Amino acid sequence: MPEFFRSSKLAFNVLLVVLAVLSPIHAFQARSGGTKVRVQVPLGISESLWRRRIPRDNPLSTEKIALGQALYFDKRLSIDGTVSCATCHDPALAFTDSRPIAVGGRDQRGTRNAPTILNAVFSEILFWDGRSRSLEDQAKHPLLSSFEMGMTSDKELVTRLSAIPEYQRRFKLVFKSEGVTIDTIAKAIAAYERTLLSGNSPFDRFITGQKAAISDAQKRGWELFKGKARCIECHKYSPESPFFTDFEFHNTGAGAGNTALDELVKMLSSSTGSSRTELAHSAGFSELGRFAVSLKPADAGAFKTPTLRDLELTSPYMHDGSLRTLIDVVHFYNRGGNANRYLDKRMQPLQLTDVEVNELVQFLRALTSDDVLRQCQTTTPQTRAAVPFKPSSF
């Protein structure tokens, strides 16, 4: 058996063990049959909320999740065999890459920061600009983007994977007659990503009654978060939606300035032929954010509100990775962001004192999952393949 699939088989067995022993555990039978799935839904997230995010046309099974995991970590899904999904969304880095801007296959530099995919299952629109409406669709974009994994067509990717006997067997097992297609590849990756959950933070224990779970400074920070600092207006929290985001788009002043945005809006409004993925990675046009998708002037420079969970593990921050530390982020909002014509009206100076800034930062650290932190501390970081392979080597 080739080395990759020996390690993949080990990963499959580890996955079964992990899903079986973590607590609390919630089990259900996949709608399309297969092995019963046992997935940990952590403290702070409703099991029913998670179940509702599993689409009827892509039910979970243990075999499908394991296949998706193998694909997620397989560098052969990139044009030159140097990067995988995990390269930019690394479990050792809370499913980010610690770079300001993501770097794909053939050392292609993108234009945006790689966000965590933890709890991505709960987002109805994905990417910084919201150009994708499902995990299945989202998974296809980086595979076929010249700035990311670089495959030139879905046919090229399908041909490559179909030539690997182990993938032939596993796709037939999971997807029956469908076999290897761009859709089944995306479905498998999405199934794995639906198991990547983050909860069980000190805040989750605090909010469910363990008052000593966070410090007095963090409690004051929570009050600031809800009150004077107004963070909760966009980073919404409720037991029904405990993700510290409104899943909407706002211009906070990060990125391009007023004049640049005006020019870009005019240029894009009069241009044709560019795909949303191309625009998202094109210098300059990337700063248009949601406008490149909606073509609504009010969306110029607006980007999706990110989750605040595990924030201390996912630096640098903002869509362009321009802020290095949590202190930098709070100072940015404390001054009201950077002025531009399209700035969200809620972006106003907060007048926080230095003590209040520190208390707010301390609160944000209370949103770090114990489980995610442990994974970061015990997982070997991903590396890029030093020598690209030749497709003919399959």
N, C-alpha and C positions, 0 to 999 in steps of 0.2 A: 504494500500500500504506500503511495507517495507520502512524503513527510508532511505536506500540508494537511492531508486528510487524516493522518494519524493524530495530528494536533487537533484537527477539527472534530474527530471522534471523541477525543478527550474532552474538548470543550462541550460537546453534546452531553457527555456523561456528567460533567460538572454542572451543566445547566439543570439537568434532572435533579441532582442532589440539592442544588441551591433552591430550586423552586419547591422542593419537597420539605426542606427543614426550616425555612424562614418562618417567623411568626410575627403577627397573625397571618393565617393562610386562608384564602378563599378559593374554592375549587368549583369548576363548572365543566360541563361536557360540551366540547366543540360541536357546533350545529351540524357540521358535515362529517361527523365521525372522527376517527383518529383517537390517539391516546388522550385521556383526560388531562386537562391542564390545571396545574396548581400554581397560582401566581400570588405573590405577596402584594397586598395593597396596604401601604404603610399608614401609620397613624397620621391623621390630618386630612386624608383623602377618603371620600365615600366610595365603598365598593360598588354601589349601584351606579354612581357617576362614571366610574371606570368601565363597568360593563356596557353602559349605553354608548361608549365610544368604540365599540367593536362592530364594524359594519357587517351586515348580513351577507354581503358578497365576498367577505374575506374573514370567515370565522377562524378562531385560533385552534391549533393543535400543537402538541409538544414537538412533533416532527417538523411542522412548518416554522415554528419559532427557532428551532435548532438550525434549519436550513437558512433562515434569514440571518442568524448569527454568523454562520459560516461565510455567507456572502458579504456581510457587513465588514468582516475583517480580512477579506481576500483582496490582495493588491492586483490580482489579475483582472479585476473589473475596471482597471484604469488602462489608458492607452499604452503606457510604457511599463506597467507593472510596478510602479514606484509608490503608489498611494492607494489607500482603501477609504471607505467611509469613516473608519475609525481614526484615520490619520488626522482629520480635522475635528472629529468628535470622539475624543479619546477618553475611555473610562478612567484613566489615571489622572485626567484633568477635568473631572466632572463633565465629560462629554463635550469639551471645547478643545482648543489647541494652544492656548496661551499666547498666540500671536495677535498683533493688532489687526492684520489682514490675512485672510486665508491664502495658502499657497497650494496649488493643485499639481497634477501630473505635468511632467516636462518643465517643472519649476515655474509654471504660469501663476502670476500674482493676480489675485482678485482685487476687489475694491471694498469688500465688507468683512466685518468681523464674523467669525464662526460662532453662532450662538449654541448654547447647550440644547440637546434634544431630550433631556430629562423632562418628563411630563408633556412632551410634544403631542401625545395622544389626545390631550384635552383641548388642543387648539384647532378651531375650525378653519382657520386660514394661516398659511405658513410662509416662511421667509420674511425678511425685514420689510418687504414691500407688499406682502400678502398675495403674491401672484399664484399661489397654489392652494387648493381647497381640500386636500386630503393627504395623508401620509403616503399613500400609494403614488399619487401624482408627484408629490415632493421628491420621492426617492428617484424618480426618473431624471429630474433636472440636473443634478451634479454628475450623473453617469454620462450624460450626453452634452455637457457643457465643456467647451474648449478651455475654459479657465479652471475647471475642476478635474474631473477624472478623464475627460478628453476623448471618450469613444466617439467616433465620427457618425455612427448611426446605430439604431437599435439592432439592425441586422448584423452588424459587425460584432456587437456584444453577444447576441444570441448564438451566433456561429461559434464564437470562442468558447462559451460555456458548454454548448452542446457537444463539443469535441472532447470534453472531460468525462470519462466514464462514471466517476463517482457522482458528478452532478446529474448525469443522465438518469442514474438510478434514483437519486433522492428527489428530483423533480417529478419523476413518474410516480413515486410513492406518495408524494404530497398532492400533486395536481393531476394525477391520472393522465388522461389523453391530451390534456393541454400541453404538458411537457414544459420545455424551456421557451418562454416568450418574454418580451419586455414587461408584459403585465404580470406574469407569474414571478419574475424576478422582483418587481416592485412590491407585489403582495407579500412575498416572503420577508423582505427587509422590513416592511411596515409592520408585519406581525411581531417580529423581534423588537422593534422600537416601541410597540405598545406595552411591552413589559418593563420599560425603563422608567421607573417611577421614583419620585423623590418626596419624602415626607419624614415623619419621625424626627423632627428638629426640636431643640429646646422650646421654641415658640409653640409648636404643636402640643407639647406636654403642658406648657403654661396655659394655653387657651382652653384646654380640656380639664383644667382644675388643679394642676400641680403648680401652685403659685411660686414655689422655690426653684422652678426649672430655669428661670432667667434671673439675672441680677437686678438690683434696684435701678442701676443706670440703664439697663435694657428696658425696664418697665417705663422709665421716664422717656426713653426713646420711642417706645410704642405710642405713648400719649402724644408726643411730638409728631410722629408719623401720621396719626389720625387727625391732629389739630393744626398747630402753628405751621408745620412744614408742608401740610397738604399733600403729602405723598400719595395718600390713599385715594385721591381723586382720579388718578390714572392707574396706580398700582393697587387695584381694588382687592379687598379680601372679604370673604364671607365663608361660612361653613359650606355653603352650596358651591362656591367657586373659590377655593383656597389657594389660588396661584399667584396672587399679588400682581395681577395684570388685568386690564379691561379688554385685552385682545384687540384694541383699536390702534389708530395711527395718529401721531402727534408730531408737530415740528417743535422741537425743543431748543433749536438754535445750534445744534451740533452739525458740523459739516459746512457746506457751502454758504457763503454770505448772501445778502439780499440781491446785489447786482448780478452775481453769478446765477442765482436761481431764476431771476427774470429772463436772462438770456437763454437758459436751458429750457425753460417752459416754452418760449417762442420757437426754439429750434425743434423741439420734439413735436410740438403741435403741428408743424409744417412738414415733418418727415414721415416717411413710410418705409415699411419693409423690415424694420428691426424687430426681433423677437424680444419679449419681456426679459428673458434670461440674458440675452446679449446686452440689453440696456442696463441690467442690474450689475454687470461686470465691466461696463465701459466707463473709462475715466471721464469724470464730469457728469455724464448722464446718471450714473449711480446715485448722485446726490439728490436727484429728483424724488427718490423714495416712492411713496405710494402714487404720486402723480403719473409715473410711467405706466401704471396699471389702470388707474381710474380715469386719467386725463381730466381730472377736476382741479382747477387752479388752487383750491383750498387745501389740496393734498400735497402741494409742492414742498419738498423737504421733510415730509412726514414719514416717520418710521414706526413700526409696530412696537408697542409697549412690551418690553421683555419681562419675564418673570424675575422676581427678586430672590427666589429660593436658590440656595447654594451660591449666593452672589460673591462671597469672599473667596470662592474657589475658581471663579470664572473670569478673572481679569485678563486682559484689559477690557474696558467698557465702552458703551455706545456702539452705534452701527459701524463706525469707522475705527474702533479701537483706540480712540484719541485720548482717553482718560485711563491712567494707569492704576490708581488706587481708589478705594471707597471714599477716602477723604477728598480726593479730587472730584469725585462725582457729587458729593454733598456740597462742596464749595461751588461747583458749577450751577447747581440748582439754587443755592443760596443767593447767588448774584442775579438769578433770573434768566440763565442761559445766555445765548448770544443773539442780539437783536437782528431781526430780519422781517421783511414785509409779511411773511407767512407764519410768523411765530404764533404758537398756540396762546390764546388769550389768558390761559391760566399760568403762563410763565411770567411770574413777577418776583422781585426780590423778596426773600423770606425773613430777613433780619434775624437770623439765628445767631446766637452768641457762640463763641468757641466751645464753651461747655456743652451747649445744645448740639452743635455739630458732632462732637465726640459721642454724646449719648445716642444720637441717631445712628451713627456708624456702629456703635455697640449693639443696638437693636438689630440692624441688618445682619450682623454676625449670628444672631440667634435664629436666623432662618436657614442655617446650614444643617442639612440632614446628617445625623450620626452615621447612617448607613453609607451615604455617598462619601462622606469624609473618610470612613474606614476603607472604602474601595480605593479612593485616591491614594491612601497611605500604603496599600498592600498590592497595588497593581503596577506592573512594569509598563512604563510609557511606550507608546507606539514609536516606531522608527520608520524612516523612508528607505526604500530599497536603494542601495548605493549604485547598483549597475542595472539599468533597464534591461528587461528581457526582450527577446524577439518573438513575435506571435508564432513564428514557425516552430518554436520550441514545444508547442502543445502537441 
